[in-house]
Amino acid sequence: MKEEAKAYVDDPTIEDILTYAMFPKVAPGFFEKQRDKKVGVDAVHADKTNKIHPV
């Protein structure tokens, strides 16, 4: 599970691993939102095709 969680979190904590283990379909979206909030990216308005986002 730890290796699978590493695909979504750089340094997964035990909570991240348990979250992924309990909710494997929901966890990737949660981790993505958590990462975006941490780095200050507005993922809701991002253009993933052209890889741009508002700041």
Residue pairs with C-beta under 8 A, 6 or more apart in sequence:
1 17
1 20
1 21
2 12
2 17
4 20
4 24
5 12
5 16
5 17
5 19
5 20
5 27
5 31
6 12
8 20
8 27
8 28
8 31
8 32
8 35
9 16
9 31
9 35
12 20
16 31
19 27
19 30
20 27
20 31
23 30
32 43
33 43
36 42
36 43
40 55
41 53
42 53
42 54
42 55
43 53
45 53
45 54
46 52
46 53
46 54
47 53
